[in-house]
């Protein structure tokens, strides 16, 4: 049995992809004893996710990896939805100046680069132990904890989080079904590495052609991606053969221009698990939700799961909050994730139109109404560990402070913070010190309590009201 020197692990994480690694990092920052169980022997070098947004980069900043990650990613060149006539129907502008999160709004990246950066950061925490080539075969729980049966013996923990993908064993143990938002479509995903310069679009392009919808992505460096929708009569096994892939890529390049890195068929789904927690078991990432890639938000949702869950798990594990705090994880995150999935389904409907008459009507509608601007969504959280009307439950922006620092640098890590004018700091300092809450000089009329994930817990006018708000937001026992 794998144990920490002083007992069982606080949290076991099943799966070491971006969601599991981010969760491990944030838990490690709070001093928890964590076991990460990953079935693969090492880093999977294949490209998968290619986009994340400014809010996710801000989470990486909180986790202390933004500086190491920045040279490995690039600001997005924008996105265009283009019909068969070459007309732009929908456009997302290129990422330029920093957006509301203190970083540009959209980034492109190579997933192995991100995972390597995350894993290096997790290794800084000696109480986080990573076990590779560790297949979880069964999950059981009782009032004291969780036992994860593996091919190398059982692992015990007080809590377990399944970040183990779309076929999640932990989700099965929870007994969760799915809410189906209606999109299920197979696509061929092709990744290449250019051998020489080729004239290709700089922005991401969604070719909304009824004969064969296609997505093109200029990733990073020499990496390029095409996602090609399978049409009636296509056979998946035949579509992945190199000769078939090159025929499909012929309008853009050929074998002399690039090396084929991967060609695989995936079915894009739009699903939400019905239950994200059963007592001591929880799920996150693709185990909890699956979104089509048309917004590039699949991995982003998992990273947000980790940022939402890690502080709640730490408080409950330390006995500072009751277990009911963990119920706010799904109540907050599910509506948030649903908003992104619904928008991706809407955009998928525009891109995946294959009926020529429907496509023609679509094109006429956009000519009449004009080009639609795609903006980054920022939904409010569902009900949970926040109180009052907006801005409670909303992500707080990250401006530069008067001293030139970003707000999150002034907060310093993954913890609660109070934003208050300097004149009120003496009044608030004892409360903040007693609760390990950062106190930040900020020009605001009301006192603002930020959670560790930078969402607003609520606003208050007095120290006494702030203390009540802090207790409510933390679910104090």
C-alpha positions in Angstrom: 0.0 0.0 0.0 1.4 3.4 -1.0 1.2 5.9 1.9 2.7 9.1 3.0 5.1 8.8 6.0 2.4 10.0 8.4 -0.7 8.3 6.9 -2.8 8.2 3.8 -2.8 10.9 1.1 -5.0 13.9 1.5 -6.0 13.7 -2.2 -5.4 11.2 -5.0 -5.6 12.4 -8.6 -6.3 9.9 -11.3 -4.8 11.2 -14.6 -1.8 13.5 -15.2 -3.0 15.5 -18.1 -3.3 19.4 -17.9 -6.3 19.2 -15.5 -4.7 16.7 -13.2 -1.3 18.4 -13.3 -2.8 21.9 -12.6 -4.8 20.4 -9.7 -1.7 18.7 -8.3 0.2 22.0 -8.5 -2.4 24.0 -6.7 -2.9 21.4 -4.0 0.9 21.2 -3.6 1.1 25.0 -3.1 -1.2 24.5 -0.2 0.9 21.8 1.4 -1.4 18.8 0.8 -0.1 15.3 0.5 -1.1 14.3 -3.0 -0.8 11.1 -5.1 -1.0 11.4 -8.8 -1.7 8.1 -10.7 -1.0 8.1 -14.4 -1.2 5.0 -16.6 1.3 6.2 -19.2 5.0 5.7 -18.5 5.9 9.3 -19.4 4.9 12.5 -21.2 2.7 11.8 -24.3 4.5 13.7 -27.1 1.5 14.0 -29.4 -0.2 17.3 -30.0 -3.8 17.5 -28.7 -5.2 20.8 -27.3 -3.8 23.8 -29.1 -5.6 26.9 -27.5 -6.2 28.4 -24.1 -7.4 31.9 -23.1 -6.3 34.8 -21.0 -8.2 33.5 -17.9 -6.3 30.2 -18.1 -3.0 32.0 -18.5 -3.9 33.9 -15.3 -4.4 30.6 -13.5 -1.0 29.5 -14.8 0.3 32.8 -13.4 -1.3 31.9 -10.0 0.4 28.5 -10.2 3.7 30.2 -10.8 4.4 28.8 -14.3 3.4 31.7 -16.6 6.9 33.0 -16.9 8.3 29.6 -17.9 5.3 29.0 -20.2 5.3 32.3 -22.0 8.3 31.6 -24.4 6.6 28.3 -25.4 3.2 29.8 -26.5 2.2 32.5 -28.9 -0.7 35.0 -29.0 -3.4 33.9 -31.4 -3.7 35.4 -34.8 -7.4 35.4 -34.5 -10.1 33.2 -36.1 -12.4 33.5 -39.1 -15.5 31.6 -40.2 -15.4 31.7 -44.0 -18.0 30.5 -46.4 -17.4 28.8 -49.7 -17.4 32.2 -51.5 -14.6 33.4 -49.3 -16.7 35.8 -47.2 -15.9 36.1 -43.5 -19.1 35.5 -41.5 -17.6 35.5 -38.0 -14.3 36.9 -36.8 -12.3 36.9 -33.6 -9.6 39.6 -33.7 -6.0 38.7 -33.2 -4.7 38.8 -29.7 -2.8 42.0 -29.2 -2.7 44.1 -26.1 -3.3 42.5 -22.7 -7.0 41.9 -22.0 -9.0 41.9 -18.8 -7.0 39.2 -17.2 -3.6 41.0 -17.6 -2.6 38.7 -20.5 -3.7 38.6 -24.1 -7.1 37.0 -24.7 -6.0 33.9 -26.6 -2.9 31.7 -27.0 -1.8 28.9 -29.2 0.5 26.2 -27.9 1.9 22.6 -28.2 0.4 20.5 -25.5 3.6 18.6 -24.6 5.3 21.9 -23.9 2.5 22.9 -21.5 2.5 19.5 -19.8 6.3 19.5 -19.4 6.1 22.9 -17.8 3.4 21.8 -15.4 5.2 18.6 -14.4 8.4 20.5 -13.7 6.3 22.8 -11.4 4.6 19.9 -9.7 8.0 18.4 -8.9 8.8 21.4 -6.7 6.4 20.0 -4.1 7.8 17.0 -2.2 4.4 16.1 -0.7 3.1 15.5 -4.2 4.1 12.1 -5.4 3.6 11.1 -9.0 3.3 7.4 -9.9 3.5 6.7 -13.6 2.6 3.4 -15.3 -0.1 3.1 -12.6 -3.4 1.9 -14.0 -6.4 2.3 -11.7 -8.6 -0.8 -12.0 -11.2 -0.2 -9.3 -12.4 2.5 -7.0 -14.1 2.1 -3.6 -14.9 4.5 -0.7 -16.2 4.6 2.8 -16.7 7.2 5.5 -13.0 7.5 6.1 -11.5 7.6 2.6 -11.0 6.1 -0.9 -9.1 3.1 -2.0 -7.8 3.0 -5.6 -6.9 -0.5 -6.7 -4.0 -0.3 -9.1 -1.8 -2.9 -11.0 0.9 -2.2 -8.4 -1.1 -2.3 -5.3 -3.8 -0.1 -3.6 -3.5 3.6 -3.0 -5.5 5.2 -0.2 -6.5 8.8 0.2 -9.1 10.9 2.0 -10.4 12.2 -1.3 -10.0 11.2 -5.0 -10.5 13.3 -8.1 -10.9 11.7 -11.5 -9.1 13.7 -14.2 -9.0 10.5 -16.2 -10.7 11.7 -19.4 -13.8 10.9 -21.4 -14.0 7.2 -20.4 -13.4 8.1 -16.7 -13.4 5.2 -14.3 -14.0 7.6 -11.4 -17.1 8.9 -13.1 -18.3 5.4 -13.5 -17.7 4.8 -9.8 -19.7 8.0 -9.0 -22.5 6.5 -11.1 -22.9 9.6 -13.3 -24.8 9.7 -16.6 -24.6 12.5 -19.1 -26.6 15.5 -20.2 -26.4 15.5 -24.0 -26.3 18.9 -25.7 -26.7 17.4 -29.1 -23.5 17.5 -31.1 -21.7 14.2 -32.0 -19.7 14.4 -35.2 -16.5 12.5 -36.3 -13.6 14.5 -37.6 -10.2 13.7 -38.9 -7.5 15.6 -37.0 -4.2 16.0 -38.8 -1.0 17.6 -37.4 2.0 18.3 -39.5 5.4 20.0 -39.1 6.5 22.2 -42.0 9.8 21.3 -43.7 10.0 24.7 -45.4 8.0 27.9 -45.6 4.6 27.5 -47.1 2.1 30.3 -47.7 -0.7 29.5 -45.2 -3.2 31.7 -43.3 -2.0 33.3 -40.1 -5.3 33.2 -38.2 -7.3 30.1 -37.5 -9.8 29.5 -40.3 -13.0 27.6 -40.2 -13.8 26.8 -43.8 -17.6 26.6 -43.7 -17.9 24.7 -47.0 -21.0 22.4 -47.3 -19.0 20.0 -49.5 -16.4 19.4 -46.7 -16.1 21.6 -43.6 -12.5 22.1 -42.5 -10.6 23.9 -39.7 -7.1 25.1 -40.1 -4.9 26.2 -37.2 -1.5 27.9 -37.3 -0.2 26.4 -34.0 3.3 27.3 -32.9 6.6 27.4 -34.8 6.4 25.0 -37.8 3.3 23.1 -36.5 0.1 23.3 -38.4 -3.3 21.5 -37.9 -6.2 20.6 -40.0 -9.5 19.2 -38.7 -11.5 17.7 -41.5 -15.1 16.7 -41.1 -16.1 13.2 -42.1 -18.9 13.0 -44.7 -21.4 10.3 -45.4 -19.6 7.4 -47.0 -16.2 8.1 -45.4 -14.6 5.2 -43.7 -12.5 6.3 -40.7 -9.8 3.7 -41.1 -9.3 4.7 -44.7 -9.3 8.4 -44.0 -6.3 8.1 -41.7 -4.1 6.5 -44.3 -1.2 8.9 -45.3 -2.2 8.9 -49.0 -5.8 9.8 -48.1 -4.6 12.5 -45.7 -2.3 14.1 -48.3 -5.2 14.1 -50.8 -7.3 16.1 -48.4 -4.4 18.5 -47.6 -3.6 19.0 -51.3 -5.2 22.5 -51.5 -2.7 23.7 -48.9 0.5 21.6 -49.1 2.0 18.3 -50.0 4.5 15.7 -48.7 7.4 17.7 -49.9 6.3 20.6 -47.7 5.7 19.0 -44.3 6.0 15.8 -42.2 2.8 14.1 -41.2 2.9 13.8 -37.4 -0.6 12.5 -36.7 -3.8 11.6 -38.4 -6.6 10.3 -36.2 -10.4 10.3 -36.2 -12.1 11.7 -33.2 -15.8 12.2 -32.5 -16.5 15.6 -31.1 -19.1 15.5 -28.3 -21.1 17.9 -26.3 -21.7 16.3 -22.9 -22.0 17.2 -19.2 -21.8 14.6 -16.4 -25.0 14.6 -14.3 -23.0 14.2 -11.0 -19.5 15.6 -10.4 -19.3 14.3 -6.8 -20.3 11.3 -4.7 -19.1 11.7 -1.1 -15.3 11.4 -1.4 -15.1 11.1 -5.2 -15.0 14.0 -7.6 -14.3 14.4 -11.3 -12.9 17.2 -13.5 -11.9 18.0 -17.0 -13.1 15.6 -19.8 -14.4 13.3 -17.1 -17.0 15.9 -16.2 -17.6 17.6 -19.6 -16.8 17.3 -23.2 -17.0 20.2 -25.6 -16.6 20.5 -29.4 -13.4 22.3 -30.3 -14.9 25.2 -32.2 -14.2 27.7 -29.4 -10.9 26.0 -28.2 -12.3 25.7 -24.7 -12.1 22.0 -23.9 -8.9 22.1 -21.9 -9.7 25.6 -20.6 -12.8 24.2 -18.8 -10.6 21.5 -17.1 -8.1 24.1 -15.9 -11.0 26.2 -14.5 -12.2 23.1 -12.7 -8.8 22.7 -11.0 -8.7 26.3 -9.9 -12.2 26.1 -8.5 -11.8 22.8 -6.7 -8.2 23.0 -5.3 -8.9 25.7 -2.6 -12.1 24.0 -1.6 -10.5 20.6 -1.2 -7.7 22.2 0.9 -10.1 23.9 3.3 -12.1 20.7 3.8 -9.0 18.5 4.2 -7.7 20.9 6.8 -11.0 20.9 8.7 -11.5 24.6 8.1 -14.7 24.0 6.1 -17.5 21.5 6.0 -17.8 18.9 3.3 -20.8 20.8 1.9 -18.3 23.3 0.4 -17.4 20.6 -2.1 -21.0 20.6 -3.4 -20.4 24.1 -4.6 -17.9 22.8 -7.1 -20.5 21.4 -9.5 -23.2 24.0 -8.7 -20.7 26.7 -9.8 -18.8 25.0 -12.6 -21.5 23.1 -14.4 -23.5 26.2 -15.6 -20.3 27.9 -16.5 -19.1 25.0 -18.6 -22.5 24.6 -20.1 -22.4 28.1 -21.4 -19.2 27.4 -23.3 -20.4 24.1 -24.7 -23.7 25.7 -25.9 -21.7 28.4 -27.7 -19.4 25.8 -29.3 -22.5 23.8 -30.4 -23.9 27.0 -32.0 -20.7 27.7 -33.9 -20.4 24.0 -34.8 -23.9 24.3 -36.4 -22.6 27.1 -38.6 -19.4 25.3 -39.6 -20.9 21.8 -40.1 -23.7 22.8 -42.4 -23.6 20.4 -45.3 -27.0 21.0 -47.0 -26.3 23.5 -49.9 -29.7 25.2 -49.5 -29.2 25.6 -45.7 -25.7 26.9 -46.3 -27.0 29.4 -48.9 -29.6 30.7 -46.4 -26.9 31.0 -43.7 -24.7 33.0 -46.1 -27.5 35.3 -47.0 -28.3 35.9 -43.3 -24.7 36.9 -42.5 -24.6 39.2 -45.6 -27.8 40.9 -44.3 -26.7 41.2 -40.6 -23.0 41.8 -41.2 -19.9 40.1 -39.9 -20.3 38.7 -36.3 -17.5 39.5 -33.8 -16.5 36.6 -31.7 -15.6 37.6 -28.1 -14.3 35.6 -25.2 -17.1 34.5 -23.0 -17.0 35.2 -19.3 -20.1 33.7 -17.7 -21.0 34.1 -14.0 -20.6 31.1 -11.8 -23.6 29.2 -10.8 -24.8 29.3 -7.2 -22.2 28.4 -4.6 -19.5 29.9 -2.5 -20.3 33.5 -3.3 -23.0 35.8 -2.0 -25.1 38.7 -3.3 -25.7 40.2 -6.8 -23.0 40.8 -9.3 -20.1 41.2 -9.2 -20.3 38.2 -6.7 -19.7 35.1 -8.8 -17.9 37.0 -11.6 -14.2 36.8 -12.4 -12.4 39.9 -11.2 -10.2 41.6 -13.8 -6.5 41.9 -13.3 -5.4 45.6 -13.8 -1.9 47.0 -13.2 -1.7 48.6 -9.8 -0.3 52.0 -9.0 3.1 50.4 -8.1 3.3 48.7 -11.6 2.5 45.2 -10.5 -0.3 43.1 -11.7 -3.1 42.5 -9.1 -2.4 38.8 -8.8 1.3 39.5 -8.1 0.2 41.7 -5.2 -2.1 39.0 -3.9 0.9 36.5 -4.0 -0.3 33.0 -4.9 -3.4 31.0 -4.5 -5.3 32.5 -1.6 -8.2 34.8 -0.6 -7.6 38.5 -0.9 -9.4 41.7 0.2 -9.2 44.7 -2.0 -9.6 47.9 0.0 -8.3 51.5 -0.1 -5.1 52.2 1.8 -7.1 54.3 4.4 -8.9 51.2 5.6 -6.0 48.8 5.9 -5.4 49.4 9.6 -9.0 48.5 10.3 -8.9 45.3 8.2 -5.3 44.1 8.9 -6.1 42.0 12.0 -9.0 40.1 10.3 -6.8 39.5 7.2 -3.8 38.3 9.2 -5.9 36.0 11.3 -7.3 34.3 8.2 -4.2 34.4 6.0 -5.9 36.7 3.6 -3.9 39.1 1.4 -4.8 42.7 1.9 -4.3 44.7 -1.3 -4.4 48.5 -1.8 -7.1 49.1 -4.4 -9.2 52.1 -5.2 -12.7 50.7 -4.6 -15.7 52.2 -2.8 -16.7 48.8 -1.2 -14.5 46.1 0.2 -14.1 43.3 -2.3 -13.4 39.7 -1.3 -11.7 37.6 -3.9 -11.4 33.9 -3.7 -8.2 32.0 -4.6 -9.5 31.4 -8.1 -10.0 35.2 -8.5 -13.8 35.1 -8.6 -15.6 37.6 -6.4 -16.9 36.0 -3.3 -18.9 39.2 -2.5 -18.6 42.9 -1.4 -19.0 44.4 2.0 -19.0 47.8 3.7 -17.6 47.0 7.1 -15.0 44.7 8.7 -17.8 42.8 10.5 -19.7 42.2 7.2 -16.4 41.2 5.5 -15.8 38.6 8.2 -19.2 37.1 7.7 -18.7 37.1 4.0 -15.3 35.3 4.4 -16.9 32.7 6.7 -19.7 32.1 4.2 -17.4 31.9 1.2 -15.1 29.5 2.9 -17.9 27.3 4.2 -16.3 27.5 7.7 -17.3 24.7 10.0 
